[in-house]
């Protein structure tokens, strides 16, 4: 009986894997060029909440540059961030990947101090605003993380990250980056 059940399960898995993949919703917009605005070199002003989710109101500021390169013909891009401030030096690397089936982006970030990739934030742009979400550990607790791209012009843009430890009812902004394009 177990052997027959195993063969049936194997057959079901085989049939499922050979069927045509589900088609993407034709009403979804192609967002593969959503981050094209950011390709190039930027002056970055960064504000970071020093101790998020503790009631702290102490912010530290940094200035530096971001360089964004298109890769894979625009299906992805690579960001190099380097900023300095009174609280130290930050080197970051971002990798954004576009998923043509879901029409969403995954945003992956690494800080040179940690040397590992973060949990990807996933989302999309609507009406000139990009929202991306994930869940990460902060202070020993899992919290929701929201990243928002807004105020996008050909020469500037704003990224804001916020944490929620109450399931998204309230959000505490902890990272604000304002970019200004550096002329070639």
N, C-alpha and C positions, 0 to 999 in steps of 0.2 A: 504494500500500500504506500509506504513512504517513498519507495523507488518510483512508483507511478506518479505520485504527487510531485516529486522532484522533476521528473520529465515534463509534466504539465506546466510547472512553474518555469522551467527553462524554455519551453516552447512559447509560453506567453511573453516572456521577456524578449525572446528572439523576434517574435512577430511585432511587438511594440517598437523595437529598435529599428525595424526595417520599414515602418510606415513613414510616409512623408511628414516632415516637420510641420508644426502648426504655422499658418501664415500670420504675419504681423497684421495688426489692425490697419487697414488702408487709410483710416482717418487720422492716424498719428502723424504729426509733422516730422519732417526730416530735420533733426537737430544737429547734424554732423558738423555744421559750421558755427555753432553757438559760441565757441571760444576763439574764433578767428580774430575777433576784435583785440585779443590780448597778445597776438603774435608780435614780438619785438622786444625792445628794451624799455624798462620803466624805472623811474625813481619811486621808491616805496617808503611811505611813512607808516610805521606800525605802532599800535598801542596794544599792550597785553595786560590783562588783569592779573596781578601778581599771584593771588591766592583765590582761584575761583571756588564758588559754592561754600565759602566760609563766612560770608558777610563782609569781606574785605572790599574796600573802595580804592585801594592803592593800585594805580596804573603805572606801568613803565613804558617808555617810548624808545623807539629805534628808528634809524634812517639807513637806507642803503638802496640796493637795486634788485630788480627781478628781470630775468631774461627768459622769454618764452619762445620755444622753437616748435614748429610744426613737424610731426613725424608721421610715418605711414601714410603719406599723401593727405594728411588732415584728419585721419581717423583717430589720432592721438596727438598729445603735445606734452612737452617736457618743460618744467619750470625750475629755474635755479634762483633761489632767494639767498641774499646775503645782506644782513643788517647788523648795525652796531648801536649800542646805547649804554647808559649808565649801568644797566643790569647785565651787560655782557654782549657776546657775539652769537648770532644765530645763523647757521647755514642750513638751508632746507632744500629739499628736492621734491618736486611734485610730478606725478605722472597721471594724466587724464586720459581715459580710454572711452571711446564712444561705442555703444552697443547698438548696431543697426536693427536688431530684432525688437528690442524694448524701446528704442529711441531715447535712451538715457545715457548719461555719463557716469562713470565711476571716478572719483577723485581720490588719489592715493598720495600720501605725504610721508616723507622721512626727514628727520632732523639728524644732522651729522653726530650729535651727542648720543643719540640712541642707536643709530645704525640699522634700524629696522623700518619696514613699511608699516604705516598705521592701518587701521581698519578702513576700508574704502567707504567714502560717503557716496550715496547714489541719488541721482535726481535729474532734473531737466530745467530748461528755461521756458517760461510762459510770460508773454507780454513784457519782454525786456528784463525780467527778473529770474535769476536762477536759484533754485532751492535744492539743497542736498542734505541727506540725513544718514546717520549711522548711530550705533550704540557703542560706547567706550567706557572703560573703567577710569574713574576719577576719584581719588581719595578712598579707594577701596570699595566703591559702589559703582554699579553700572548706571550710566546716565544716557539720556538722549542727547545727540549732538546735531545741531542745525548749522549749515553754512549757507550764506545768502550772498549772491552777486547782485549789485544794484548800481544805480547812477552811472550807467555805462554810456560813455561818449567815445568818439574816436581818439580822444587824448587823455581820458581818465576813467577810472573805475573804482569801485569800493567792494571789499569783501569783509563780511562780518561773521564771526563764529559765536554761537551761544550754546550753553548747556541747560538742560532741564532735568532736575532730579525728582519731578512730580508727574512724570508721564506726559509732558508737553503742555501742561496747564499754564506754567510760567517759564520764562526763559531768562537766563542771565548772560548778557553779552560779555565775552572774555577776550576777544581778539578782533581788532579792527585794522584793516590794511587799506590805505588809500594810495592808489597808483597814479602817477602822472607820466605820460609817454615822454621818452627822451628822443629828441629829434635826431634823425640820422645824419 
